[in-house]
Amino acid sequence: MTEDDGDAGTLTPEVRLRQMEARLADETERLVKLYDAYEQQEKEIVGLRAEIQVLEKEVIDKEIERESMEHLSKQKDDRIHDLEMTATKAQKRVEHLEPELEKMEERFTREKDRLGKVFEIAEELDSDLRLAVAEMKARDDWYVSHMQVFEDLNRAIKTRYDMIETAVEAERKSAHMQRAVQERLEEAMEARAAEAAEEAESSGEEE
């Protein structure tokens, strides 16, 4: 598991999607390069095999020619010697190319296996990408289908707060008015008590 895979649970789908797209692009580019290299090496193998076949045919032709020349004339010894040298060189070249060809085929086999693994990784990334896109689309569709509900809920909450503020303000004004009325009543009662006291005092003096 890579560090990106470990952090995937804490990333948003958008960030994860971009990371996966970047990884997919890198792996795709790498696959293209590996495939181009594979094709080039395959062409080289075909060329080497063709060259080996040509050389083998040349060796056979030279050998036939040499044997024919021996039968035709002993005077052609120098020519036969040249042909033998050419055939020997060709055979040596074939012997030299065969191990190289085996090494190249082994290397191509390893590269082919590696390329198969890279293709598997690319397929996994593509599957994860399709899943992330589907999840994002489902989320967006759900939000669009419920967007009106959220807007109505926001308006209802705002209306409730407005009503609470209005009620609090009305209660504040009512309390203020009650205190003012209470103060007026107390003042009136005190004035009435004073008047009653004065009247009682006046009545006592008259008697």
Beta strands, then each sheet from edge to edge (+ up, - down):
end
